[in-house]
Amino acid sequence: MLIETLKEIRVVLGSQSPRRKELLANLGVDFQVLVKDTSEDFNPLDSPMEIVRSIALKKLQAFDLPEFQDSLVITADTVVVHQGQILGKPKDQAEAIRTIRALQANQHEVLTAVAIAYQGKTYTFVETTAVSFYPMTAAEVAYYVEQYLPLDKAGSYGIQEWIGLIGIESIEGSYENVVGLPTARLYQELKTIVREE
């Protein structure tokens, strides 16, 4: 079983996201969190899928050091795409409110790229989930932003928070992907990767 096999391998999560840490822990994987500063700049002419994959790979490349040679390193990046545009983290509450209002009654996509390094090989995949909001009142949006301060979240919201309980009309794809780590897909990929050693 994968969980037993991973106990013999040093697993490193290269992310400071508490959501990713919690999701990976829920899989039953023993791991340590190590974060390295990396640029999240991207070429705006690239597609959202190319952008999110390139950022996850940049994060992974920061671990290309002898000390991680025998480790299994996982990095990830998540973007929200609305009408072809990437919605990053809001710079302030006003921008968060504008972003959430723009997402109302429109479907948007959440893309998470995962990059994995193991035994000298690199693996990547991108998971996509489509999300639709119910229309929300200005007071509901303002309440969410003021109470939950989603300034560290792409797209200005966290689906696991109050807004997800009252505002999500439908999800097509992985819920965990919207939170920040597509755990089911990751588990399947790791089964293949670890077996390939």
Rosetta constraint file for C-alpha pairs under 8 A:
AtomPair CA 1 CA 5 HARMONIC 6.40 0.50
AtomPair CA 2 CA 6 HARMONIC 6.09 0.50
AtomPair CA 2 CA 190 HARMONIC 7.75 0.50
AtomPair CA 2 CA 191 HARMONIC 6.07 0.50
AtomPair CA 2 CA 194 HARMONIC 7.97 0.50
AtomPair CA 3 CA 7 HARMONIC 6.57 0.50
AtomPair CA 3 CA 28 HARMONIC 6.66 0.50
AtomPair CA 3 CA 29 HARMONIC 6.23 0.50
AtomPair CA 4 CA 8 HARMONIC 7.48 0.50
AtomPair CA 5 CA 9 HARMONIC 7.27 0.50
AtomPair CA 5 CA 194 HARMONIC 7.98 0.50
AtomPair CA 6 CA 10 HARMONIC 7.56 0.50
AtomPair CA 6 CA 11 HARMONIC 7.45 0.50
AtomPair CA 6 CA 29 HARMONIC 7.04 0.50
AtomPair CA 6 CA 30 HARMONIC 7.64 0.50
AtomPair CA 7 CA 29 HARMONIC 7.66 0.50
AtomPair CA 7 CA 30 HARMONIC 6.74 0.50
AtomPair CA 9 CA 70 HARMONIC 7.70 0.50
AtomPair CA 9 CA 71 HARMONIC 6.42 0.50
AtomPair CA 9 CA 72 HARMONIC 6.94 0.50
AtomPair CA 10 CA 31 HARMONIC 6.88 0.50
AtomPair CA 10 CA 70 HARMONIC 7.29 0.50
AtomPair CA 10 CA 71 HARMONIC 4.86 0.50
AtomPair CA 10 CA 72 HARMONIC 6.16 0.50
AtomPair CA 11 CA 30 HARMONIC 6.90 0.50
AtomPair CA 11 CA 31 HARMONIC 4.73 0.50
AtomPair CA 11 CA 32 HARMONIC 6.53 0.50
AtomPair CA 11 CA 71 HARMONIC 5.80 0.50
AtomPair CA 11 CA 72 HARMONIC 4.80 0.50
AtomPair CA 11 CA 73 HARMONIC 5.92 0.50
AtomPair CA 11 CA 74 HARMONIC 7.73 0.50
AtomPair CA 12 CA 31 HARMONIC 5.46 0.50
AtomPair CA 12 CA 32 HARMONIC 5.06 0.50
AtomPair CA 12 CA 33 HARMONIC 5.83 0.50
AtomPair CA 12 CA 34 HARMONIC 6.66 0.50
AtomPair CA 12 CA 71 HARMONIC 6.92 0.50
AtomPair CA 12 CA 72 HARMONIC 6.15 0.50
AtomPair CA 12 CA 73 HARMONIC 4.69 0.50
AtomPair CA 12 CA 74 HARMONIC 6.19 0.50
AtomPair CA 13 CA 21 HARMONIC 7.58 0.50
AtomPair CA 13 CA 31 HARMONIC 6.69 0.50
AtomPair CA 13 CA 32 HARMONIC 6.14 0.50
AtomPair CA 13 CA 33 HARMONIC 4.86 0.50
AtomPair CA 13 CA 34 HARMONIC 6.27 0.50
AtomPair CA 13 CA 35 HARMONIC 7.91 0.50
AtomPair CA 13 CA 73 HARMONIC 6.00 0.50
AtomPair CA 13 CA 74 HARMONIC 4.98 0.50
AtomPair CA 13 CA 75 HARMONIC 6.15 0.50
AtomPair CA 14 CA 33 HARMONIC 6.00 0.50
AtomPair CA 14 CA 34 HARMONIC 5.16 0.50
AtomPair CA 14 CA 35 HARMONIC 5.01 0.50
AtomPair CA 14 CA 36 HARMONIC 7.16 0.50
AtomPair CA 14 CA 59 HARMONIC 7.22 0.50
AtomPair CA 14 CA 60 HARMONIC 7.35 0.50
AtomPair CA 14 CA 73 HARMONIC 6.89 0.50
AtomPair CA 14 CA 74 HARMONIC 5.93 0.50
AtomPair CA 14 CA 75 HARMONIC 4.93 0.50
AtomPair CA 14 CA 76 HARMONIC 7.77 0.50
AtomPair CA 15 CA 20 HARMONIC 7.29 0.50
AtomPair CA 15 CA 21 HARMONIC 7.67 0.50
AtomPair CA 15 CA 33 HARMONIC 6.71 0.50
AtomPair CA 15 CA 34 HARMONIC 6.84 0.50
AtomPair CA 15 CA 35 HARMONIC 5.59 0.50
AtomPair CA 15 CA 75 HARMONIC 6.18 0.50
AtomPair CA 15 CA 76 HARMONIC 7.15 0.50
AtomPair CA 16 CA 20 HARMONIC 7.97 0.50
AtomPair CA 16 CA 21 HARMONIC 7.70 0.50
AtomPair CA 16 CA 33 HARMONIC 7.30 0.50
AtomPair CA 16 CA 34 HARMONIC 7.70 0.50
AtomPair CA 16 CA 35 HARMONIC 6.18 0.50
AtomPair CA 17 CA 21 HARMONIC 6.33 0.50
AtomPair CA 18 CA 22 HARMONIC 6.10 0.50
AtomPair CA 19 CA 23 HARMONIC 6.18 0.50
AtomPair CA 19 CA 179 HARMONIC 6.62 0.50
AtomPair CA 19 CA 180 HARMONIC 6.57 0.50
AtomPair CA 19 CA 181 HARMONIC 7.99 0.50
AtomPair CA 20 CA 24 HARMONIC 6.08 0.50
AtomPair CA 20 CA 179 HARMONIC 7.70 0.50
AtomPair CA 20 CA 180 HARMONIC 5.86 0.50
AtomPair CA 20 CA 181 HARMONIC 5.71 0.50
AtomPair CA 21 CA 25 HARMONIC 6.14 0.50
AtomPair CA 21 CA 33 HARMONIC 7.76 0.50
AtomPair CA 22 CA 26 HARMONIC 6.12 0.50
AtomPair CA 23 CA 27 HARMONIC 6.62 0.50
AtomPair CA 23 CA 176 HARMONIC 7.70 0.50
AtomPair CA 23 CA 181 HARMONIC 6.85 0.50
AtomPair CA 23 CA 183 HARMONIC 6.97 0.50
AtomPair CA 24 CA 28 HARMONIC 7.14 0.50
AtomPair CA 24 CA 29 HARMONIC 6.35 0.50
AtomPair CA 24 CA 181 HARMONIC 7.86 0.50
AtomPair CA 24 CA 183 HARMONIC 7.12 0.50
AtomPair CA 25 CA 29 HARMONIC 5.61 0.50
AtomPair CA 25 CA 30 HARMONIC 6.98 0.50
AtomPair CA 25 CA 31 HARMONIC 7.87 0.50
AtomPair CA 27 CA 183 HARMONIC 7.34 0.50
AtomPair CA 36 CA 59 HARMONIC 7.35 0.50
AtomPair CA 36 CA 62 HARMONIC 6.42 0.50
AtomPair CA 36 CA 63 HARMONIC 7.80 0.50
AtomPair CA 37 CA 59 HARMONIC 7.91 0.50
AtomPair CA 37 CA 62 HARMONIC 7.90 0.50
AtomPair CA 38 CA 58 HARMONIC 6.75 0.50
AtomPair CA 38 CA 59 HARMONIC 5.92 0.50
AtomPair CA 38 CA 62 HARMONIC 7.12 0.50
AtomPair CA 39 CA 55 HARMONIC 7.91 0.50
AtomPair CA 39 CA 58 HARMONIC 7.50 0.50
AtomPair CA 40 CA 55 HARMONIC 5.83 0.50
AtomPair CA 40 CA 58 HARMONIC 7.92 0.50
AtomPair CA 41 CA 55 HARMONIC 7.75 0.50
AtomPair CA 42 CA 46 HARMONIC 7.91 0.50
AtomPair CA 42 CA 51 HARMONIC 6.18 0.50
AtomPair CA 42 CA 54 HARMONIC 7.81 0.50
AtomPair CA 42 CA 55 HARMONIC 7.49 0.50
AtomPair CA 43 CA 51 HARMONIC 7.24 0.50
AtomPair CA 46 CA 50 HARMONIC 5.93 0.50
AtomPair CA 46 CA 51 HARMONIC 6.11 0.50
AtomPair CA 47 CA 51 HARMONIC 6.15 0.50
AtomPair CA 48 CA 52 HARMONIC 6.10 0.50
AtomPair CA 48 CA 79 HARMONIC 7.77 0.50
AtomPair CA 48 CA 81 HARMONIC 7.29 0.50
AtomPair CA 48 CA 84 HARMONIC 7.90 0.50
AtomPair CA 48 CA 85 HARMONIC 7.92 0.50
AtomPair CA 48 CA 86 HARMONIC 6.76 0.50
AtomPair CA 48 CA 111 HARMONIC 7.99 0.50
AtomPair CA 49 CA 53 HARMONIC 6.13 0.50
AtomPair CA 49 CA 111 HARMONIC 7.19 0.50
AtomPair CA 49 CA 113 HARMONIC 7.96 0.50
AtomPair CA 49 CA 126 HARMONIC 7.16 0.50
AtomPair CA 50 CA 54 HARMONIC 6.03 0.50
AtomPair CA 51 CA 55 HARMONIC 6.29 0.50
AtomPair CA 52 CA 56 HARMONIC 6.31 0.50
AtomPair CA 52 CA 77 HARMONIC 5.96 0.50
AtomPair CA 52 CA 78 HARMONIC 6.58 0.50
AtomPair CA 52 CA 79 HARMONIC 6.60 0.50
AtomPair CA 52 CA 111 HARMONIC 7.27 0.50
AtomPair CA 52 CA 112 HARMONIC 6.89 0.50
AtomPair CA 52 CA 113 HARMONIC 5.70 0.50
AtomPair CA 53 CA 57 HARMONIC 6.20 0.50
AtomPair CA 53 CA 77 HARMONIC 7.49 0.50
AtomPair CA 53 CA 113 HARMONIC 5.12 0.50
AtomPair CA 53 CA 114 HARMONIC 7.33 0.50
AtomPair CA 53 CA 115 HARMONIC 7.70 0.50
AtomPair CA 53 CA 124 HARMONIC 7.38 0.50
AtomPair CA 53 CA 125 HARMONIC 7.59 0.50
AtomPair CA 53 CA 126 HARMONIC 6.92 0.50
AtomPair CA 54 CA 58 HARMONIC 6.14 0.50
AtomPair CA 55 CA 59 HARMONIC 6.33 0.50
AtomPair CA 55 CA 76 HARMONIC 7.97 0.50
AtomPair CA 55 CA 77 HARMONIC 6.46 0.50
AtomPair CA 56 CA 60 HARMONIC 6.34 0.50
AtomPair CA 56 CA 75 HARMONIC 5.85 0.50
AtomPair CA 56 CA 76 HARMONIC 4.85 0.50
AtomPair CA 56 CA 77 HARMONIC 5.18 0.50
AtomPair CA 56 CA 113 HARMONIC 6.06 0.50
AtomPair CA 56 CA 114 HARMONIC 6.17 0.50
AtomPair CA 56 CA 115 HARMONIC 5.72 0.50
AtomPair CA 57 CA 61 HARMONIC 6.07 0.50
AtomPair CA 57 CA 75 HARMONIC 7.57 0.50
AtomPair CA 57 CA 115 HARMONIC 5.81 0.50
AtomPair CA 57 CA 124 HARMONIC 7.90 0.50
AtomPair CA 58 CA 62 HARMONIC 6.66 0.50
AtomPair CA 59 CA 63 HARMONIC 7.60 0.50
AtomPair CA 59 CA 75 HARMONIC 6.20 0.50
AtomPair CA 59 CA 76 HARMONIC 7.63 0.50
AtomPair CA 60 CA 64 HARMONIC 7.25 0.50
AtomPair CA 60 CA 73 HARMONIC 7.30 0.50
AtomPair CA 60 CA 74 HARMONIC 7.15 0.50
AtomPair CA 60 CA 75 HARMONIC 5.73 0.50
AtomPair CA 60 CA 115 HARMONIC 6.46 0.50
AtomPair CA 60 CA 116 HARMONIC 7.19 0.50
AtomPair CA 60 CA 117 HARMONIC 7.25 0.50
AtomPair CA 63 CA 68 HARMONIC 6.52 0.50
AtomPair CA 63 CA 73 HARMONIC 7.66 0.50
AtomPair CA 64 CA 68 HARMONIC 6.94 0.50
AtomPair CA 64 CA 69 HARMONIC 7.65 0.50
AtomPair CA 65 CA 69 HARMONIC 6.74 0.50
AtomPair CA 68 CA 72 HARMONIC 7.76 0.50
AtomPair CA 68 CA 73 HARMONIC 7.74 0.50
AtomPair CA 69 CA 118 HARMONIC 7.59 0.50
AtomPair CA 69 CA 119 HARMONIC 6.44 0.50
AtomPair CA 69 CA 120 HARMONIC 7.00 0.50
AtomPair CA 70 CA 118 HARMONIC 7.13 0.50
AtomPair CA 70 CA 119 HARMONIC 6.11 0.50
AtomPair CA 71 CA 117 HARMONIC 7.85 0.50
AtomPair CA 71 CA 118 HARMONIC 6.31 0.50
AtomPair CA 71 CA 119 HARMONIC 7.43 0.50
AtomPair CA 72 CA 116 HARMONIC 6.98 0.50
AtomPair CA 72 CA 117 HARMONIC 5.72 0.50
AtomPair CA 72 CA 118 HARMONIC 4.75 0.50
AtomPair CA 72 CA 119 HARMONIC 7.61 0.50
AtomPair CA 73 CA 116 HARMONIC 5.53 0.50
AtomPair CA 73 CA 117 HARMONIC 5.17 0.50
AtomPair CA 73 CA 118 HARMONIC 6.70 0.50
AtomPair CA 74 CA 114 HARMONIC 7.00 0.50
AtomPair CA 74 CA 115 HARMONIC 5.83 0.50
AtomPair CA 74 CA 116 HARMONIC 4.65 0.50
AtomPair CA 74 CA 117 HARMONIC 6.78 0.50
AtomPair CA 75 CA 114 HARMONIC 5.80 0.50
AtomPair CA 75 CA 115 HARMONIC 5.25 0.50
AtomPair CA 75 CA 116 HARMONIC 6.52 0.50
AtomPair CA 76 CA 112 HARMONIC 6.76 0.50
AtomPair CA 76 CA 113 HARMONIC 5.44 0.50
AtomPair CA 76 CA 114 HARMONIC 4.36 0.50
AtomPair CA 76 CA 115 HARMONIC 6.08 0.50
AtomPair CA 76 CA 180 HARMONIC 7.97 0.50
AtomPair CA 76 CA 181 HARMONIC 7.38 0.50
AtomPair CA 77 CA 112 HARMONIC 5.55 0.50
AtomPair CA 77 CA 113 HARMONIC 5.38 0.50
AtomPair CA 77 CA 114 HARMONIC 6.77 0.50
AtomPair CA 77 CA 180 HARMONIC 7.60 0.50
AtomPair CA 78 CA 110 HARMONIC 7.01 0.50
AtomPair CA 78 CA 111 HARMONIC 5.55 0.50
AtomPair CA 78 CA 112 HARMONIC 4.19 0.50
AtomPair CA 78 CA 113 HARMONIC 6.43 0.50
AtomPair CA 78 CA 154 HARMONIC 7.11 0.50
AtomPair CA 78 CA 180 HARMONIC 6.11 0.50
AtomPair CA 79 CA 86 HARMONIC 6.51 0.50
AtomPair CA 79 CA 87 HARMONIC 6.82 0.50
AtomPair CA 79 CA 88 HARMONIC 6.71 0.50
AtomPair CA 79 CA 110 HARMONIC 5.84 0.50
AtomPair CA 79 CA 111 HARMONIC 5.34 0.50
AtomPair CA 79 CA 112 HARMONIC 6.49 0.50
AtomPair CA 79 CA 154 HARMONIC 5.86 0.50
AtomPair CA 79 CA 155 HARMONIC 7.41 0.50
AtomPair CA 80 CA 86 HARMONIC 5.72 0.50
AtomPair CA 80 CA 87 HARMONIC 5.31 0.50
AtomPair CA 80 CA 88 HARMONIC 7.04 0.50
AtomPair CA 80 CA 108 HARMONIC 7.17 0.50
AtomPair CA 80 CA 109 HARMONIC 5.82 0.50
AtomPair CA 80 CA 110 HARMONIC 4.54 0.50
AtomPair CA 80 CA 111 HARMONIC 6.35 0.50
AtomPair CA 80 CA 154 HARMONIC 6.02 0.50
AtomPair CA 80 CA 155 HARMONIC 5.36 0.50
AtomPair CA 81 CA 85 HARMONIC 5.34 0.50
AtomPair CA 81 CA 86 HARMONIC 4.52 0.50
AtomPair CA 81 CA 87 HARMONIC 5.93 0.50
AtomPair CA 81 CA 108 HARMONIC 5.87 0.50
AtomPair CA 81 CA 109 HARMONIC 5.14 0.50
AtomPair CA 81 CA 110 HARMONIC 6.23 0.50
AtomPair CA 81 CA 111 HARMONIC 7.62 0.50
AtomPair CA 81 CA 155 HARMONIC 7.98 0.50
AtomPair CA 82 CA 86 HARMONIC 6.51 0.50
AtomPair CA 82 CA 87 HARMONIC 7.01 0.50
AtomPair CA 82 CA 103 HARMONIC 7.39 0.50
AtomPair CA 82 CA 107 HARMONIC 7.52 0.50
AtomPair CA 82 CA 108 HARMONIC 4.88 0.50
AtomPair CA 82 CA 109 HARMONIC 6.62 0.50
AtomPair CA 83 CA 108 HARMONIC 7.23 0.50
AtomPair CA 87 CA 99 HARMONIC 7.85 0.50
AtomPair CA 87 CA 154 HARMONIC 6.23 0.50
AtomPair CA 87 CA 155 HARMONIC 5.03 0.50
AtomPair CA 88 CA 153 HARMONIC 7.58 0.50
AtomPair CA 88 CA 154 HARMONIC 4.63 0.50
AtomPair CA 88 CA 155 HARMONIC 5.75 0.50
AtomPair CA 88 CA 156 HARMONIC 7.71 0.50
AtomPair CA 89 CA 151 HARMONIC 5.93 0.50
AtomPair CA 89 CA 152 HARMONIC 5.79 0.50
AtomPair CA 89 CA 153 HARMONIC 5.22 0.50
AtomPair CA 89 CA 154 HARMONIC 4.40 0.50
AtomPair CA 89 CA 155 HARMONIC 6.16 0.50
AtomPair CA 89 CA 156 HARMONIC 6.07 0.50
AtomPair CA 90 CA 95 HARMONIC 5.55 0.50
AtomPair CA 90 CA 96 HARMONIC 5.33 0.50
AtomPair CA 90 CA 150 HARMONIC 7.94 0.50
AtomPair CA 90 CA 151 HARMONIC 5.40 0.50
AtomPair CA 90 CA 152 HARMONIC 7.49 0.50
AtomPair CA 90 CA 153 HARMONIC 7.57 0.50
AtomPair CA 90 CA 154 HARMONIC 7.41 0.50
AtomPair CA 90 CA 155 HARMONIC 7.43 0.50
AtomPair CA 90 CA 156 HARMONIC 5.99 0.50
AtomPair CA 91 CA 95 HARMONIC 6.46 0.50
AtomPair CA 91 CA 96 HARMONIC 7.70 0.50
AtomPair CA 91 CA 151 HARMONIC 6.72 0.50
AtomPair CA 92 CA 96 HARMONIC 6.43 0.50
AtomPair CA 92 CA 151 HARMONIC 6.60 0.50
AtomPair CA 93 CA 97 HARMONIC 6.21 0.50
AtomPair CA 93 CA 145 HARMONIC 6.47 0.50
AtomPair CA 93 CA 146 HARMONIC 7.47 0.50
AtomPair CA 93 CA 149 HARMONIC 7.20 0.50
AtomPair CA 93 CA 151 HARMONIC 7.21 0.50
AtomPair CA 94 CA 98 HARMONIC 6.32 0.50
AtomPair CA 95 CA 99 HARMONIC 6.08 0.50
AtomPair CA 96 CA 100 HARMONIC 6.22 0.50
AtomPair CA 96 CA 145 HARMONIC 6.91 0.50
AtomPair CA 96 CA 150 HARMONIC 7.33 0.50
AtomPair CA 96 CA 151 HARMONIC 7.15 0.50
AtomPair CA 96 CA 155 HARMONIC 7.77 0.50
AtomPair CA 96 CA 156 HARMONIC 5.05 0.50
AtomPair CA 96 CA 157 HARMONIC 7.95 0.50
AtomPair CA 97 CA 101 HARMONIC 6.14 0.50
AtomPair CA 97 CA 141 HARMONIC 6.36 0.50
AtomPair CA 97 CA 142 HARMONIC 6.53 0.50
AtomPair CA 97 CA 145 HARMONIC 6.73 0.50
AtomPair CA 97 CA 156 HARMONIC 7.81 0.50
AtomPair CA 98 CA 102 HARMONIC 6.20 0.50
AtomPair CA 99 CA 103 HARMONIC 6.45 0.50
AtomPair CA 99 CA 155 HARMONIC 6.76 0.50
AtomPair CA 99 CA 156 HARMONIC 6.53 0.50
AtomPair CA 100 CA 104 HARMONIC 6.67 0.50
AtomPair CA 100 CA 141 HARMONIC 7.08 0.50
AtomPair CA 100 CA 155 HARMONIC 7.44 0.50
AtomPair CA 100 CA 156 HARMONIC 6.56 0.50
AtomPair CA 100 CA 157 HARMONIC 7.39 0.50
AtomPair CA 101 CA 136 HARMONIC 7.79 0.50
AtomPair CA 101 CA 138 HARMONIC 7.95 0.50
AtomPair CA 101 CA 141 HARMONIC 7.40 0.50
AtomPair CA 102 CA 106 HARMONIC 7.84 0.50
AtomPair CA 103 CA 107 HARMONIC 7.20 0.50
AtomPair CA 103 CA 108 HARMONIC 7.14 0.50
AtomPair CA 103 CA 132 HARMONIC 7.88 0.50
AtomPair CA 103 CA 133 HARMONIC 6.90 0.50
AtomPair CA 104 CA 132 HARMONIC 7.62 0.50
AtomPair CA 104 CA 133 HARMONIC 5.42 0.50
AtomPair CA 104 CA 134 HARMONIC 6.29 0.50
AtomPair CA 104 CA 135 HARMONIC 5.17 0.50
AtomPair CA 104 CA 136 HARMONIC 6.91 0.50
AtomPair CA 105 CA 132 HARMONIC 6.67 0.50
AtomPair CA 105 CA 133 HARMONIC 5.65 0.50
AtomPair CA 105 CA 134 HARMONIC 5.78 0.50
AtomPair CA 105 CA 135 HARMONIC 5.56 0.50
AtomPair CA 106 CA 132 HARMONIC 6.00 0.50
AtomPair CA 106 CA 133 HARMONIC 6.83 0.50
AtomPair CA 107 CA 130 HARMONIC 6.54 0.50
AtomPair CA 107 CA 131 HARMONIC 5.54 0.50
AtomPair CA 107 CA 132 HARMONIC 4.50 0.50
AtomPair CA 107 CA 133 HARMONIC 7.24 0.50
AtomPair CA 108 CA 130 HARMONIC 5.68 0.50
AtomPair CA 108 CA 131 HARMONIC 5.44 0.50
AtomPair CA 108 CA 132 HARMONIC 6.53 0.50
AtomPair CA 109 CA 128 HARMONIC 6.52 0.50
AtomPair CA 109 CA 129 HARMONIC 5.56 0.50
AtomPair CA 109 CA 130 HARMONIC 4.46 0.50
AtomPair CA 109 CA 131 HARMONIC 6.08 0.50
AtomPair CA 110 CA 128 HARMONIC 5.68 0.50
AtomPair CA 110 CA 129 HARMONIC 5.22 0.50
AtomPair CA 110 CA 130 HARMONIC 6.38 0.50
AtomPair CA 110 CA 131 HARMONIC 7.42 0.50
AtomPair CA 110 CA 177 HARMONIC 7.42 0.50
AtomPair CA 110 CA 178 HARMONIC 5.89 0.50
AtomPair CA 111 CA 126 HARMONIC 6.56 0.50
AtomPair CA 111 CA 127 HARMONIC 5.69 0.50
AtomPair CA 111 CA 128 HARMONIC 4.61 0.50
AtomPair CA 111 CA 129 HARMONIC 6.63 0.50
AtomPair CA 111 CA 177 HARMONIC 7.48 0.50
AtomPair CA 111 CA 178 HARMONIC 7.69 0.50
AtomPair CA 112 CA 126 HARMONIC 5.57 0.50
AtomPair CA 112 CA 127 HARMONIC 5.42 0.50
AtomPair CA 112 CA 128 HARMONIC 6.70 0.50
AtomPair CA 112 CA 177 HARMONIC 6.32 0.50
AtomPair CA 112 CA 178 HARMONIC 7.72 0.50
AtomPair CA 112 CA 180 HARMONIC 6.57 0.50
AtomPair CA 112 CA 181 HARMONIC 6.80 0.50
AtomPair CA 112 CA 182 HARMONIC 7.37 0.50
AtomPair CA 113 CA 124 HARMONIC 7.01 0.50
AtomPair CA 113 CA 125 HARMONIC 5.73 0.50
AtomPair CA 113 CA 126 HARMONIC 4.24 0.50
AtomPair CA 113 CA 127 HARMONIC 6.48 0.50
AtomPair CA 114 CA 124 HARMONIC 5.57 0.50
AtomPair CA 114 CA 125 HARMONIC 5.59 0.50
AtomPair CA 114 CA 126 HARMONIC 6.37 0.50
AtomPair CA 114 CA 181 HARMONIC 7.81 0.50
AtomPair CA 114 CA 186 HARMONIC 7.91 0.50
AtomPair CA 115 CA 122 HARMONIC 7.09 0.50
AtomPair CA 115 CA 123 HARMONIC 5.73 0.50
AtomPair CA 115 CA 124 HARMONIC 4.43 0.50
AtomPair CA 115 CA 125 HARMONIC 6.86 0.50
AtomPair CA 116 CA 122 HARMONIC 5.67 0.50
AtomPair CA 116 CA 123 HARMONIC 5.08 0.50
AtomPair CA 116 CA 124 HARMONIC 6.26 0.50
AtomPair CA 117 CA 121 HARMONIC 5.66 0.50
AtomPair CA 117 CA 122 HARMONIC 4.55 0.50
AtomPair CA 117 CA 123 HARMONIC 6.39 0.50
AtomPair CA 118 CA 122 HARMONIC 6.62 0.50
AtomPair CA 118 CA 193 HARMONIC 7.81 0.50
AtomPair CA 119 CA 197 HARMONIC 7.29 0.50
AtomPair CA 127 CA 177 HARMONIC 6.92 0.50
AtomPair CA 127 CA 182 HARMONIC 6.88 0.50
AtomPair CA 127 CA 185 HARMONIC 7.91 0.50
AtomPair CA 128 CA 173 HARMONIC 6.95 0.50
AtomPair CA 128 CA 174 HARMONIC 7.80 0.50
AtomPair CA 128 CA 177 HARMONIC 7.43 0.50
AtomPair CA 129 CA 171 HARMONIC 6.90 0.50
AtomPair CA 129 CA 172 HARMONIC 5.62 0.50
AtomPair CA 129 CA 173 HARMONIC 4.62 0.50
AtomPair CA 129 CA 174 HARMONIC 5.96 0.50
AtomPair CA 129 CA 175 HARMONIC 7.54 0.50
AtomPair CA 129 CA 177 HARMONIC 6.84 0.50
AtomPair CA 129 CA 178 HARMONIC 6.83 0.50
AtomPair CA 130 CA 171 HARMONIC 5.69 0.50
AtomPair CA 130 CA 172 HARMONIC 4.98 0.50
AtomPair CA 130 CA 173 HARMONIC 6.58 0.50
AtomPair CA 131 CA 168 HARMONIC 7.38 0.50
AtomPair CA 131 CA 169 HARMONIC 7.77 0.50
AtomPair CA 131 CA 170 HARMONIC 5.90 0.50
AtomPair CA 131 CA 171 HARMONIC 4.68 0.50
AtomPair CA 131 CA 172 HARMONIC 6.52 0.50
AtomPair CA 132 CA 168 HARMONIC 6.07 0.50
AtomPair CA 132 CA 169 HARMONIC 5.44 0.50
AtomPair CA 132 CA 170 HARMONIC 5.25 0.50
AtomPair CA 132 CA 171 HARMONIC 6.56 0.50
AtomPair CA 133 CA 167 HARMONIC 5.46 0.50
AtomPair CA 133 CA 168 HARMONIC 4.55 0.50
AtomPair CA 133 CA 169 HARMONIC 5.03 0.50
AtomPair CA 133 CA 170 HARMONIC 7.12 0.50
AtomPair CA 134 CA 167 HARMONIC 5.31 0.50
AtomPair CA 134 CA 168 HARMONIC 5.98 0.50
AtomPair CA 134 CA 169 HARMONIC 5.28 0.50
AtomPair CA 135 CA 167 HARMONIC 7.48 0.50
AtomPair CA 136 CA 140 HARMONIC 6.14 0.50
AtomPair CA 136 CA 141 HARMONIC 6.61 0.50
AtomPair CA 136 CA 167 HARMONIC 6.94 0.50
AtomPair CA 137 CA 141 HARMONIC 6.41 0.50
AtomPair CA 138 CA 142 HARMONIC 6.09 0.50
AtomPair CA 139 CA 143 HARMONIC 5.97 0.50
AtomPair CA 140 CA 144 HARMONIC 6.24 0.50
AtomPair CA 141 CA 145 HARMONIC 6.31 0.50
AtomPair CA 142 CA 146 HARMONIC 6.00 0.50
AtomPair CA 143 CA 147 HARMONIC 5.92 0.50
AtomPair CA 144 CA 148 HARMONIC 5.73 0.50
AtomPair CA 144 CA 149 HARMONIC 7.54 0.50
AtomPair CA 144 CA 162 HARMONIC 7.02 0.50
AtomPair CA 144 CA 163 HARMONIC 6.46 0.50
AtomPair CA 145 CA 149 HARMONIC 5.03 0.50
AtomPair CA 145 CA 150 HARMONIC 6.29 0.50
AtomPair CA 148 CA 161 HARMONIC 7.85 0.50
AtomPair CA 150 CA 156 HARMONIC 5.41 0.50
AtomPair CA 150 CA 157 HARMONIC 5.57 0.50
AtomPair CA 150 CA 158 HARMONIC 6.93 0.50
AtomPair CA 151 CA 156 HARMONIC 6.28 0.50
AtomPair CA 152 CA 156 HARMONIC 7.61 0.50
AtomPair CA 153 CA 157 HARMONIC 5.92 0.50
AtomPair CA 153 CA 158 HARMONIC 6.58 0.50
AtomPair CA 157 CA 163 HARMONIC 7.38 0.50
AtomPair CA 158 CA 163 HARMONIC 7.32 0.50
AtomPair CA 158 CA 164 HARMONIC 7.05 0.50
AtomPair CA 158 CA 179 HARMONIC 6.73 0.50
AtomPair CA 159 CA 163 HARMONIC 6.47 0.50
AtomPair CA 159 CA 164 HARMONIC 4.30 0.50
AtomPair CA 159 CA 165 HARMONIC 7.70 0.50
AtomPair CA 159 CA 168 HARMONIC 7.95 0.50
AtomPair CA 159 CA 178 HARMONIC 6.82 0.50
AtomPair CA 159 CA 179 HARMONIC 6.29 0.50
AtomPair CA 160 CA 164 HARMONIC 5.68 0.50
AtomPair CA 160 CA 165 HARMONIC 7.49 0.50
AtomPair CA 160 CA 179 HARMONIC 6.70 0.50
AtomPair CA 161 CA 165 HARMONIC 6.79 0.50
AtomPair CA 162 CA 166 HARMONIC 6.47 0.50
AtomPair CA 163 CA 167 HARMONIC 5.28 0.50
AtomPair CA 163 CA 168 HARMONIC 7.36 0.50
AtomPair CA 164 CA 168 HARMONIC 5.35 0.50
AtomPair CA 171 CA 175 HARMONIC 7.13 0.50
AtomPair CA 174 CA 178 HARMONIC 7.00 0.50
AtomPair CA 174 CA 182 HARMONIC 6.46 0.50
AtomPair CA 175 CA 179 HARMONIC 6.70 0.50
AtomPair CA 175 CA 182 HARMONIC 7.75 0.50
AtomPair CA 176 CA 180 HARMONIC 6.32 0.50
AtomPair CA 176 CA 181 HARMONIC 5.71 0.50
AtomPair CA 176 CA 182 HARMONIC 5.13 0.50
AtomPair CA 176 CA 183 HARMONIC 6.43 0.50
AtomPair CA 177 CA 181 HARMONIC 4.81 0.50
AtomPair CA 177 CA 182 HARMONIC 4.07 0.50
AtomPair CA 177 CA 183 HARMONIC 7.34 0.50
AtomPair CA 178 CA 182 HARMONIC 7.80 0.50
AtomPair CA 181 CA 186 HARMONIC 7.92 0.50
AtomPair CA 182 CA 186 HARMONIC 6.06 0.50
AtomPair CA 183 CA 187 HARMONIC 6.00 0.50
AtomPair CA 184 CA 188 HARMONIC 6.39 0.50
AtomPair CA 185 CA 189 HARMONIC 6.16 0.50
AtomPair CA 186 CA 190 HARMONIC 6.06 0.50
AtomPair CA 187 CA 191 HARMONIC 6.28 0.50
AtomPair CA 188 CA 192 HARMONIC 6.67 0.50
AtomPair CA 189 CA 193 HARMONIC 6.19 0.50
AtomPair CA 190 CA 194 HARMONIC 5.83 0.50
AtomPair CA 191 CA 195 HARMONIC 6.13 0.50
AtomPair CA 192 CA 196 HARMONIC 6.25 0.50
AtomPair CA 193 CA 197 HARMONIC 6.99 0.50
